[in-house]
Amino acid sequence: MDKKNSPNIIELNRSLKQKETEIGLLQQTFTEIGSELDIEKIFQIVSERALELIDAETLLIPILDANCETYTYRGGAGKNAAEIVGEALPIEYGVCGWVWKHKRPWWRGMLNELSDDEKNRWEHEVGNMILVPLQGKKHFLGGIAGLNKNNDTGFDKKDLNLLQLFASIVSIAIENAMAVKSMEESHALTEDYRSRLEHLNKQLIESSKELEYLSLYDSVTGLPNRSLFYDRLSREIVEAESDDSTIGILLVDIDSFKGINDMLGHDLGDSLLNKIARRFKGEVRYNETLARLGGDEFIIVLPGLTQKHVVKRAENFINCLKDTFTIEQNTIVVNASIGVAVYPEHGESIGNLLSHADFAMYEAKKSSVKVCVYRPDHDHLAQGHLAMAADLRKALDEKQFELHYQPIISARSKKVVSAEALGRWYTKDRGNVPPGIFIRVLEQNGLIDEYTYWAIATALAQAKVWKSNYGIKRVAVNLSPQTLMHPDFRKKIDRIIKDKSDGRLLTFEITENLFLSEYDRLAEVLEHLCSLGVELSIDDYGTGYSSLSRLRRLPVSELKIDQTFINEMVENKDDQAVVHSTIELAHNLGLSVVAEGVENKPALELLTKLGCDTIQGFLISRPLPVTKFNAFVKAQLIRR
């Protein structure tokens, strides 16, 4: 017999040729996936090459999911593979879970190592199947599974060895590609978060800009409002003091505007105010300020003019109203009265100048003179100033002052959560003196510090009682800027507030205009108050001029929206926009929001809908003496 044709030689040649094919297939696979980072392409290549390598009818690649509780068929080739790829199964289901648990390959030879019960189960479930693990550098990845040998002989030890070798070659490429995929997804997620964050920041910036504008400019006329006027006049006073010059103040009130407003309606009334503002604006020079104080009142700041020239300019503003206005075919005649005050002759503070200009304006209305200059000898209130100062000194010595408390409720639960302490002063001769009057006189006569420390100590003592009896968290006390910025403030407040248990019962309300003070010194004082546990609240927010960037950096916990925005917010969309923007901005800055001056249920319902935290106003209760406050809280508890 020819040796070349002997059965052994033929079988040997076939075996060698088969090995060459297998080695070539392994090398080809390694070359194809060596530089490939697309995980889906790698799964497809591996599936097709493994199918050919072990001559399987179907080849599948199950990959363990990130939760380690399920696995998903990520790749496949051969019969029915397209229908299976993408399906996910629990890890305990099927042979994949067995391989993951034991970190060993599965083939029919494993049946001999199992107990009779396991052997019967797996022989029935698995049938003609082989599955080798894909083991990464750090953890188990999944496996490569072959189903049904094409020649019906079943997978043997050789197939097992080949597939294990194949798995060891491709596992690194699969792990790398999965890592790249994970990084790409993380990057995409990061980019998505970054894009969303940029969008949210842009919305916040736009909202802040809108709120800044609404808080500084009047929505009806587009003129500076009271807040911006205060800021500009304070700057003019500083310059005038430095230059030893004067400033004219014109307070303009539109005569009988309420009747006009009632006749036309609020919308057309606003349109008329806008037209009046345009007329006035035509008379204003580049270095002057025209602002709307609210209602039908305008104010004009005229720097560097003598009283004679200020009066002349006031007459020009009166004359510019001589021509009639037309509002939707209604012809309207407008007249105005102007009160004049001049810095420093009629006052050196904004409060005094406004008060005296206001007095002069009412003098003009009473006398039918269009322009009236403030005259101290006509101001009977000013003449009684010294007498009131003496009475206030006596009131402090004899403890005539009393604190009333206005309940503050949670907008959602309607439960009383805190209270604001408000000073009251009654005398036999004067009756009940409004706080706005006696507080101003206290400030002007250097008595406000003593009053403020008395109010803080009294409110703290009461807060301790309410905390124990009713669980009321805090009592708010208005803090005079003059007191807060006094060099001895820290030393004196430490005598009243002994520790944080005391401080946590108090909220100090400070005004927005305080932010125009020395910022570094203010920040230091406020930080000290916070270290004592005291909560800080910005009172009358929206009526002063506070920098939002500074507000964000100061340890403030709360904003109180001024009642001027609350009063008509249900019907006035501009006020509603201010309130909504303020609430959103405050919450974005981590601050809570109190609405003060709430007087009707529609306003309460709208504020609750807008997310306001707490409510204060006559709808809830007027300020009450202690006994009536206790009765109010007890009655509320009974109703619950």
ZAMARGU-4260 file (C-alpha; in steps of 0.2 Angstrom, whole numbers, plus 5000, padded with zeros to 4 digits):
<rodrens>
0) 5000/5000/5000 | 5006/5017/4996 | 5011/5026/5012 | 5004/5043/5006 | 4987/5035/5004
5) 4987/5025/5021 | 4972/5030/5032 | 4984/5036/5046 | 4993/5048/5034 | 4976/5054/5027
10) 4969/5057/5045 | 4985/5066/5050 | 4985/5077/5035 | 4967/5081/5038 | 4970/5085/5056
15) 4985/5096/5052 | 4975/5106/5039 | 4961/5108/5052 | 4973/5115/5065 | 4980/5127/5051
20) 4962/5133/5048 | 4959/5135/5067 | 4975/5144/5069 | 4972/5155/5054 | 4954/5159/5061
25) 4961/5164/5078 | 4974/5175/5070 | 4961/5183/5059 | 4950/5186/5074 | 4964/5194/5084
30) 4968/5205/5069 | 4950/5211/5066 | 4946/5215/5084 | 4964/5221/5090 | 4961/5239/5086
35) 4942/5239/5085 | 4933/5249/5099 | 4915/5248/5093 | 4908/5235/5105 | 4894/5230/5093
40) 4906/5226/5079 | 4917/5216/5091 | 4902/5206/5097 | 4897/5203/5078 | 4915/5197/5073
45) 4917/5186/5088 | 4900/5178/5086 | 4904/5174/5067 | 4921/5168/5070 | 4917/5157/5085
50) 4902/5150/5076 | 4914/5144/5062 | 4927/5139/5074 | 4917/5126/5084 | 4905/5122/5069
55) 4890/5127/5079 | 4872/5129/5073 | 4870/5144/5084 | 4882/5155/5093 | 4877/5168/5107
60) 4887/5180/5118 | 4878/5183/5135 | 4885/5197/5144 | 4882/5201/5163 | 4872/5217/5166
65) 4879/5231/5178 | 4866/5226/5191 | 4874/5208/5192 | 4856/5201/5192 | 4853/5199/5174
70) 4862/5195/5158 | 4859/5201/5140 | 4863/5192/5124 | 4873/5206/5116 | 4880/5196/5100
75) 4875/5181/5090 | 4876/5172/5074 | 4868/5157/5065 | 4851/5150/5067 | 4838/5160/5076
80) 4852/5171/5083 | 4844/5188/5077 | 4828/5183/5087 | 4838/5180/5103 | 4850/5195/5103
85) 4844/5209/5114 | 4834/5198/5126 | 4838/5199/5145 | 4836/5185/5157 | 4838/5183/5176
90) 4856/5177/5181 | 4849/5162/5190 | 4840/5156/5174 | 4849/5144/5162 | 4867/5138/5162
95) 4874/5156/5161 | 4871/5158/5179 | 4879/5141/5183 | 4895/5147/5174 | 4895/5164/5182
100) 4893/5156/5199 | 4906/5142/5197 | 4918/5152/5185 | 4920/5136/5175 | 4915/5132/5157
105) 4900/5121/5153 | 4899/5106/5141 | 4892/5089/5141 | 4907/5082/5149 | 4902/5092/5165
110) 4887/5080/5167 | 4899/5067/5174 | 4904/5078/5188 | 4886/5082/5194 | 4875/5073/5206
115) 4861/5062/5198 | 4848/5075/5202 | 4858/5089/5194 | 4863/5078/5180 | 4845/5074/5175
120) 4840/5092/5177 | 4855/5100/5166 | 4855/5086/5153 | 4836/5089/5150 | 4838/5108/5150
125) 4855/5111/5141 | 4855/5097/5128 | 4869/5100/5115 | 4877/5116/5122 | 4894/5123/5126
130) 4897/5139/5136 | 4914/5145/5141 | 4917/5161/5152 | 4923/5177/5147 | 4934/5183/5161
135) 4940/5201/5161 | 4955/5208/5170 | 4945/5213/5185 | 4928/5204/5184 | 4917/5191/5175
140) 4910/5198/5159 | 4899/5184/5153 | 4902/5170/5141 | 4902/5162/5123 | 4889/5149/5120
145) 4887/5137/5106 | 4871/5127/5103 | 4870/5111/5093 | 4885/5104/5083 | 4881/5104/5065
150) 4887/5086/5063 | 4876/5080/5077 | 4890/5072/5086 | 4890/5085/5100 | 4903/5097/5107
155) 4919/5087/5113 | 4934/5091/5123 | 4943/5099/5108 | 4929/5111/5105 | 4930/5116/5123
160) 4948/5119/5122 | 4947/5129/5106 | 4933/5140/5113 | 4942/5143/5129 | 4957/5148/5119
165) 4946/5159/5108 | 4938/5167/5124 | 4954/5171/5132 | 4960/5180/5116 | 4944/5190/5113
170) 4940/5194/5132 | 4952/5208/5133 | 4946/5216/5117 | 4928/5215/5123 | 4932/5222/5140
175) 4942/5237/5132 | 4928/5240/5120 | 4915/5240/5135 | 4926/5252/5145 | 4926/5264/5130
180) 4907/5262/5128 | 4905/5266/5146 | 4916/5281/5145 | 4907/5287/5130 | 4890/5285/5138
185) 4897/5294/5154 | 4904/5308/5143 | 4887/5309/5134 | 4878/5309/5151 | 4890/5322/5157
190) 4888/5333/5142 | 4869/5331/5144 | 4870/5336/5162 | 4881/5350/5157 | 4869/5356/5143
195) 4855/5355/5155 | 4864/5364/5169 | 4869/5378/5156 | 4851/5379/5151 | 4845/5380/5169
200) 4859/5393/5173 | 4853/5403/5158 | 4835/5402/5164 | 4841/5408/5182 | 4852/5422/5175
205) 4837/5428/5164 | 4825/5426/5179 | 4838/5436/5190 | 4840/5449/5176 | 4821/5451/5175
210) 4819/5451/5194 | 4833/5464/5195 | 4824/5475/5182 | 4807/5473/5190 | 4814/5477/5207
215) 4823/5493/5201 | 4811/5499/5188 | 4792/5503/5188 | 4783/5491/5177 | 4770/5504/5171
220) 4781/5518/5166 | 4798/5511/5164 | 4805/5524/5176 | 4816/5520/5191 | 4806/5515/5206
225) 4807/5519/5224 | 4822/5507/5226 | 4833/5514/5213 | 4828/5532/5217 | 4834/5529/5235
230) 4851/5523/5228 | 4853/5537/5216 | 4848/5551/5229 | 4860/5543/5242 | 4874/5545/5230
235) 4869/5562/5225 | 4869/5567/5244 | 4887/5560/5246 | 4893/5570/5231 | 4884/5586/5237
240) 4891/5585/5254 | 4909/5583/5246 | 4906/5597/5234 | 4896/5608/5247 | 4882/5609/5234
245) 4863/5608/5234 | 4850/5596/5228 | 4832/5600/5224 | 4818/5587/5227 | 4802/5588/5218
250) 4788/5577/5224 | 4774/5577/5211 | 4756/5571/5214 | 4743/5570/5201 | 4728/5579/5206
255) 4711/5569/5207 | 4719/5554/5199 | 4708/5542/5209 | 4693/5550/5200 | 4702/5548/5183
260) 4707/5530/5187 | 4689/5526/5193 | 4682/5533/5176 | 4694/5525/5165 | 4698/5509/5174
265) 4715/5503/5180 | 4722/5498/5163 | 4718/5515/5155 | 4724/5523/5171 | 4741/5515/5169
270) 4741/5520/5151 | 4738/5539/5157 | 4752/5537/5170 | 4764/5531/5156 | 4760/5546/5145
275) 4762/5558/5160 | 4779/5550/5163 | 4784/5553/5145 | 4780/5571/5146 | 4790/5573/5162
280) 4805/5563/5154 | 4805/5576/5141 | 4809/5589/5154 | 4823/5579/5163 | 4841/5583/5160
285) 4855/5570/5158 | 4861/5571/5176 | 4844/5571/5184 | 4833/5557/5190 | 4814/5555/5187
290) 4806/5541/5197 | 4789/5534/5201 | 4786/5532/5220 | 4770/5523/5217 | 4752/5527/5214
295) 4751/5544/5206 | 4767/5551/5214 | 4783/5555/5204 | 4799/5562/5211 | 4813/5571/5203
300) 4831/5574/5209 | 4839/5590/5203 | 4857/5591/5208 | 4867/5607/5209 | 4852/5619/5208
305) 4848/5634/5220 | 4830/5635/5228 | 4826/5648/5215 | 4831/5637/5200 | 4822/5622/5208
310) 4806/5631/5209 | 4808/5637/5191 | 4810/5619/5185 | 4795/5613/5195 | 4785/5626/5186
315) 4791/5619/5169 | 4785/5601/5175 | 4768/5609/5179 | 4767/5618/5162 | 4771/5602/5152
320) 4755/5595/5158 | 4744/5609/5150 | 4741/5600/5134 | 4727/5587/5136 | 4729/5569/5135
325) 4719/5557/5124 | 4716/5539/5130 | 4705/5529/5118 | 4695/5544/5112 | 4694/5551/5130
330) 4701/5569/5132 | 4708/5571/5149 | 4715/5587/5158 | 4729/5583/5170 | 4734/5594/5184
335) 4748/5591/5197 | 4754/5598/5214 | 4773/5599/5218 | 4781/5600/5235 | 4799/5606/5235
340) 4813/5602/5247 | 4831/5607/5245 | 4846/5598/5252 | 4854/5602/5265 | 4843/5617/5270
345) 4827/5606/5272 | 4836/5590/5278 | 4852/5580/5276 | 4844/5563/5276 | 4833/5555/5262
350) 4819/5552/5275 | 4819/5570/5281 | 4819/5577/5263 | 4805/5565/5257 | 4795/5569/5273
355) 4797/5588/5270 | 4794/5587/5251 | 4778/5577/5255 | 4772/5590/5268 | 4775/5604/5255
360) 4766/5595/5242 | 4750/5594/5253 | 4752/5612/5257 | 4751/5615/5238 | 4735/5605/5237
365) 4727/5614/5252 | 4731/5631/5245 | 4728/5628/5227 | 4746/5634/5223 | 4754/5622/5211
370) 4771/5623/5218 | 4775/5625/5236 | 4792/5625/5245 | 4794/5617/5262 | 4794/5630/5276
375) 4798/5623/5294 | 4788/5636/5303 | 4772/5629/5294 | 4777/5611/5300 | 4768/5608/5316
380) 4774/5590/5317 | 4792/5596/5316 | 4789/5609/5330 | 4782/5595/5341 | 4798/5584/5338
385) 4808/5589/5353 | 4793/5587/5365 | 4790/5569/5358 | 4809/5565/5360 | 4807/5570/5378
390) 4792/5559/5380 | 4801/5544/5372 | 4815/5546/5384 | 4803/5545/5398 | 4794/5530/5390
395) 4810/5520/5389 | 4814/5524/5407 | 4797/5519/5413 | 4795/5504/5401 | 4779/5511/5393
400) 4782/5502/5377 | 4774/5485/5373 | 4776/5472/5360 | 4762/5465/5350 | 4764/5449/5340
405) 4758/5445/5322 | 4756/5426/5319 | 4765/5419/5304 | 4758/5403/5297 | 4764/5389/5285
410) 4756/5392/5268 | 4753/5373/5267 | 4748/5367/5284 | 4741/5384/5290 | 4749/5381/5307
415) 4757/5395/5316 | 4775/5393/5315 | 4782/5409/5320 | 4778/5427/5325 | 4784/5445/5322
420) 4786/5457/5336 | 4780/5474/5333 | 4782/5489/5345 | 4767/5499/5352 | 4767/5515/5362
425) 4751/5522/5370 | 4751/5539/5380 | 4737/5548/5388 | 4740/5564/5379 | 4745/5557/5362
430) 4735/5541/5361 | 4742/5527/5351 | 4757/5534/5342 | 4760/5525/5325 | 4777/5515/5325
435) 4782/5524/5309 | 4783/5540/5319 | 4790/5535/5336 | 4803/5524/5328 | 4809/5538/5317
440) 4810/5550/5331 | 4820/5537/5342 | 4832/5535/5327 | 4834/5554/5325 | 4838/5556/5344
445) 4850/5542/5347 | 4837/5532/5357 | 4834/5518/5345 | 4848/5506/5351 | 4841/5506/5369
450) 4823/5502/5362 | 4830/5489/5350 | 4839/5479/5364 | 4823/5480/5375 | 4813/5473/5360
455) 4825/5459/5357 | 4826/5454/5376 | 4807/5455/5378 | 4804/5445/5362 | 4817/5432/5367
460) 4808/5429/5384 | 4792/5427/5376 | 4799/5415/5363 | 4805/5404/5376 | 4787/5402/5383
465) 4779/5399/5366 | 4792/5386/5361 | 4788/5377/5377 | 4769/5378/5376 | 4765/5379/5358
470) 4781/5373/5348 | 4782/5390/5339 | 4799/5390/5332 | 4805/5409/5331 | 4800/5426/5335
475) 4806/5440/5322 | 4812/5457/5328 | 4815/5471/5317 | 4833/5477/5318 | 4837/5495/5315
480) 4852/5497/5303 | 4859/5511/5315 | 4859/5498/5329 | 4866/5484/5319 | 4881/5494/5312
485) 4885/5502/5329 | 4903/5497/5335 | 4896/5491/5352 | 4882/5480/5344 | 4891/5463/5345
490) 4896/5466/5364 | 4878/5471/5368 | 4869/5457/5359 | 4881/5444/5367 | 4874/5450/5384
495) 4856/5446/5378 | 4859/5430/5368 | 4868/5419/5379 | 4870/5404/5368 | 4863/5395/5352
500) 4848/5389/5362 | 4843/5407/5364 | 4848/5412/5346 | 4838/5398/5338 | 4822/5407/5345
505) 4825/5423/5336 | 4824/5430/5318 | 4832/5447/5315 | 4823/5457/5301 | 4835/5469/5291
510) 4830/5480/5277 | 4837/5480/5259 | 4845/5497/5260 | 4857/5490/5273 | 4866/5482/5259
515) 4872/5499/5253 | 4882/5500/5270 | 4900/5494/5272 | 4899/5477/5265 | 4914/5469/5273
520) 4909/5475/5290 | 4891/5470/5288 | 4895/5453/5283 | 4906/5451/5298 | 4892/5456/5310
525) 4879/5445/5301 | 4891/5430/5302 | 4892/5433/5321 | 4873/5433/5323 | 4872/5417/5313
530) 4885/5409/5325 | 4873/5413/5339 | 4860/5403/5330 | 4850/5419/5325 | 4841/5418/5308
535) 4842/5433/5296 | 4828/5439/5286 | 4827/5453/5272 | 4812/5463/5276 | 4801/5472/5263
540) 4810/5464/5249 | 4808/5473/5233 | 4807/5490/5240 | 4825/5493/5243 | 4840/5490/5233
545) 4850/5475/5236 | 4863/5467/5225 | 4858/5449/5222 | 4876/5443/5221 | 4879/5450/5238
550) 4863/5443/5244 | 4869/5426/5239 | 4885/5428/5248 | 4878/5434/5265 | 4871/5422/5278
555) 4853/5426/5275 | 4840/5413/5277 | 4823/5421/5272 | 4815/5435/5261 | 4800/5444/5266
560) 4790/5450/5250 | 4784/5468/5253 | 4765/5470/5254 | 4765/5482/5240 | 4768/5467/5228
565) 4755/5456/5237 | 4740/5468/5238 | 4736/5468/5220 | 4745/5452/5214 | 4729/5442/5210
570) 4724/5455/5197 | 4740/5463/5193 | 4751/5452/5182 | 4766/5462/5184 | 4766/5461/5203
575) 4762/5442/5201 | 4778/5440/5190 | 4788/5449/5203 | 4782/5438/5217 | 4784/5422/5207
580) 4801/5427/5201 | 4806/5431/5219 | 4800/5415/5226 | 4809/5405/5213 | 4825/5415/5215
585) 4825/5413/5234 | 4822/5395/5233 | 4836/5393/5220 | 4847/5402/5233 | 4841/5391/5247
590) 4831/5404/5255 | 4813/5403/5262 | 4800/5416/5258 | 4787/5425/5268 | 4773/5435/5260
595) 4767/5449/5272 | 4752/5460/5270 | 4741/5445/5264 | 4723/5452/5266 | 4712/5440/5256
600) 4710/5421/5252 | 4713/5423/5233 | 4730/5430/5237 | 4733/5416/5250 | 4728/5403/5237
605) 4739/5410/5224 | 4754/5412/5235 | 4752/5394/5241 | 4751/5388/5222 | 4767/5398/5218
610) 4777/5389/5232 | 4778/5403/5245 | 4783/5395/5262 | 4775/5406/5275 | 4761/5419/5276
615) 4758/5435/5287 | 4744/5448/5286 | 4727/5454/5292 | 4719/5438/5283 | 4727/5428/5297
620) 4727/5440/5311 | 4732/5458/5316 | 4746/5460/5328 | 4740/5455/5345 | 4745/5458/5363
625) 4752/5442/5372 | 4736/5436/5380 | 4726/5438/5364 | 4740/5429/5354 | 4739/5414/5366
630) 4720/5413/5363 | 4723/5414/5345 | 4735/5399/5345 | 4724/5389/5357 | 4709/5392/5346
635) 4719/5386/5331 | 4725/5370/5340 | 4707/5366/5345 | 4701/5368/5327 | 4714/5355/5322
</rodrens>
